[in-house]
Amino acid sequence: MHDHLVYGLRLRCATALPTLASAPLAGVPDVVVRFSVPPSALAALPRSARYVSEATEDGRPVLVCESDVSGDAPRLVFGEGATFTFAAEGPDLWVEWMAPLSMDDVMSFLTGPVLGFALRRLGVLALHASAVSIGGRAVGFVGAGGAGKSTLAAALAARGHAVLTDDVLALREQDGRWLAFPGHDQLRLWEDSEALLFGGSGRLAPLSDTWEKRKLSLLAEGYHLVTAPEPLGALLVLEPPAPRAVAAEVLPALGQETVLSLLGNTSAGYLLGAADRVPELRALSSLLRSVRVGRLRPGARSGPDELCGTVEAWCAALAPGGDGATS
């Protein structure tokens, strides 16, 4: 058996999982990944759809979340051809997929929305965010798909900052402070982000044969990687560029609007039931009482270097001895 640690989750699988570092574990794992069909009794449970996403051009939903009558054995069905079935009780997760999908595709689903959902089932707050370490503290970048989270993390990595996670930022409150947990050894970039960061496309390999995103393997490219939990120092909500702004700036958080923004960018939050939203709101309220939050708004022509400098200056002001110019 192979053990891995990602987002603070202890994973076990009969085969090694690509992109995830080995980490011998003691005790019962949080998730046991099984590349097989689920037991017949579980597969035969009557199910209904509790979430259906928008459809692709061929009319298939991108994602359907199904559950049995009890709601305790959810199944995530991706339109591309991958299915993930959770046990009603215990850590088992059965994974099935069909051609033309590959293991690379399966790992993208697994380390993204599937483990994001697994975290939420365990009561762990998780944001749809990337994060890097600045001054010994994690700084998370929150935003919807295409907001530039991974691009900003890659740009900061090129300036020497260690990357903590991409796509899923798992947060746990321990002894009065919030800790951010490391993800996997990869940033996923669109082709235009690759061109922006590296001066052209073609340097990075495609994430898979069926997906247009590129993969930036951090250790292989000589970047630094955070391998242990770090205190969460700050969150930045990424906003669209301001057409008339000359330069990038970090703006103050806006109370209720910030709460709603974070709520809308929780990992797999759209798969939660109404009852699960109550503890989520409590966790977010606690988080906002102890962690500084700002809004990063690029200028009309802000490039990666300017955005990185703006983030670094804001974080320096938050640190002890800074000038206090915070959000």
N, C-alpha and C positions, 0 to 999 in steps of 0.2 A: 504494500500500500504506500501511497505517496501523500505526504502532508504539506499543506501550504497555508500561508497567513496573508490575508488581504482584507483591507478595511476593518481590521480587528476581528474578522471572522476566521475561524479555524476550519479549513477545508480538508477533506480526505477523499482520495480517489484511487482506483486500482491502477491508473496510469498517470504519469506526470502531466500537469496542466501547463501548456505553453504560456509564456510571459509572466508566470507566477514563480517566485523564488521558493525553494524548498525550505520547510521549517518544521522539524520534528516536533510533534505536539504531545502533550500529556493529557490524559482524560478524554472525555467524549467530545468529538468534533461538533461544530455548529451546523455544518452542512456536509453530507456525504454525497458526492457527485457520482451518479451511476449512468454510464452510457449504455442504456438498454431500455426496453419497453417496461413500463410499470407493471406490477403484479396484476393479474386479471381482475381480481376483486376491486382494486383501485381504479383500473381502466374502465370497468363496467359501471361505475357510479353514475347515476343520472346527473347531468350538469346543465347549468344555464349560464348565459353570458351576463356578467355583471359590469363589464366594460368593453366597449368596442370603439376602436380608434377610427380616424379617417381612412378612406380607402385609397389604394394606389390606382394607377391608370387602368389596370386590368380588373378593377372592381373588388379586389381582395382587401380586407382591413389590414393595416400594418400590424396591429396587435389586438387579440381578443383575450380577455381574462375570464376564464370560466371557473365556476365553483359548484360543489355539490350542495345539497340542501342545508347542511350544517355550515357551509362556508369555510370549513377547516382544511380542505384539500384542494387548493387552487391550482389551476393549470393555465400557463401562459402559452398562447399559440401565435407564433409570428407568421405573417403572410408569406415570408420568403421560404418557409418550409422547416422551421425549428419549433419543437414543443418541449416545454419544461413543466414537469408535474411534481408538485410538492406532496409529501406525505401529510396525512391529517395530523399525525403526532410523530415526533422524532425528527431527525436531521436529514432524512433521505430526500434526494432530488433526482428524478429520472430525466434523462436528456435524450431526445430523439431528433434526428434531422435527415433530410433527403437531399439528393443532388439537385442543383449544382452547388449547394452549400458545402463548405469545407470546415475543418477544425478552426481555422482562423475566424470564420464567420460565427461559429458556435461560441468561441471565446469572447467575441465582441458582445454578443447577447448576454453571456454569462457574467462578464465583469462589468456590464452596464446595467440595464434595467432589471435583470434577473436577481443579481446579488443585491442591488438596491432595494428590491422588493423583499428579499430575504432579511435584510437589515430591519426593514420596517415591521416585518412579522415578529421580529425579536424585540421590538420596542426601541430600536436605536434610531436616533435622529440622523437623517442623511440628506444632504443637499445635492442638487444637480450643479456641481461646481468643480473647478480645478483649484489646486492650492500649491504654493511654494513656501519655503522657509526663508524668512527675512529677519535677521537679527535674533535667531534662535526661537522664533515663534512662527506658527503657521499663519499664512494670510490666504484667505479663500476668495475666489472670484466667482460670483454667482450670476447666472443669466440663462436665458433660453438658448436653444440650439442656434448656432450662428452668431452669438453675441461676441465671440472672440476669447472665450475662457482659455482654451488650449493654446491659442496663438500667443496670448499674453504670458502664459506659463512657460512656453518655449522660449520666448524672447528674454524673460528673466533668467531662465536656465542658461542661456548663452552669455549672460552677464555674471555667472558664477553662483547663482542661487540654486539650492537643491530643490528638486521637485518632490512634492509629497503625494499628490494624486491627480488624476484626471477623470472627469465625468461624474464620479461619485465621491463625495466628501462625507465620511462617517464621523459623527461627533458623539462623544460620551461625556457626561458630567461626572467628575470624580473629585471628591474633597473640595467642593466649592469652585472648581474651575473646569473649563471645557477642554477636552483633549481631541485633537484631530489625528486620525489613523491613516497610515500609508496605504496606497493602492498598489498598482502594478508598474512594471518597468516599460511604460509606453505612453506617448502622447499621440493623439489622433488628430491629424490636420487635413483640412481641405486643400485642394491643389492651389487655390489662390493664396492661402496662408503660407504654403511652402514657398511659393514664388516671392511673397513679401519678405519672408524671413531669410531665404537663402539666395535670392537674386535670380530665381528661375525654378522651373519644375523639372522633375526627372531624377533628382538626387535620392528621394525617399521612395521606398517600395510601396506599392499599393497595400492597403490593409488586408485585402483578399481579392480574389478574382471577380467577385460579384459586388464590390463596394468601391466607390470612387475615393474614399478617404485614404490618406497616406499615414504610414506609421513611423514615428520617430522613436527608435529604441534608445532609451536614455543612456544606459551604461555602455552600450556598444559605440555610441557617438561621443563618449567621454564626458557626459554631463553627470552632475551629482544627483544622488537620490536619497531621500529621507527614508530610513529603515525602521524607525521607532516612533511611537506616538509623540506629538509635540503639543504644547499648550496653544490653543487657538488665540492669536493676538488680535485679529481683525478680519472683517469681511468687507468686500467691495462689490456692490451691485453694478454690473456693467450696463451702461446706457448707450443709446445711439449717439453718433457724433452730432454736435451742435453746429448747424450750417454757418452761423455767424461768429462762432467762437474762434479766437485766434489760436489758443493753446488748450491743451488738456487740463482738466482740473478735477479735484475731488470735492464734491459738494456734500453738505450735511445730509444725514438721513432724515426722512420725513415721517417719523412716528408710525401711524397706522398704515401709511402707504408702504413703508419699508416692511412691516409685518406681512402685508399682503403680497409684496414682491417675493419675500422669502418663502411664504406659504405656497406660492405658485411655482416655486423652483425647488421644492423638496423632491428627492429622488423617488420615483415611482409613486408619488403622492396621489396621482390620479387613480391608482388601483386600491386606495384605502377606502374603507367604509366610513360612514358618518361617525360611528362610535370611536373610530381610531383617530379622528381629527381632534378630539378634545385633549388627549395627552400630547398630541403634536403641538397644539397651540400653547399648552403649558410649557413644553420644552423650549419652544421658540421665544416665549416671554422671558424665561430664565436666561436663555442665551443672550438676548438683547440687553439684559440688565448687567451682564458682565463682559461683553465683547463690543468693541467699537465697530460701528458700521458706517460706511460712506458710500457715495455714488460716484463712480468714475465716469466722467463724460469727456470723450475725446473732442478735440477741435476738428474743424472741417478737414484739415490736412495732417492730423497727428499720425506719426509713424510709430513703429515699435519702440525706438529709442526714447522718444518723447514720453510715451505712455509709461515705460519702465522707470524713467527718471521721476515722473510724477508720483508713481506708486512708492518708489524708494523714499522720496522726500516726505510723503505723508506718513509712512511707517516710521521714519526717523523722528518725526514730530510726536508720535505716540509713545516712543520709547522714553524711559526715565532720563531726564536731562534734556529732552527735546524742547522746542520752543512753544509747545502747547497748541500749535495750530492744527487742531483736529476737527473732525466732523461733529 
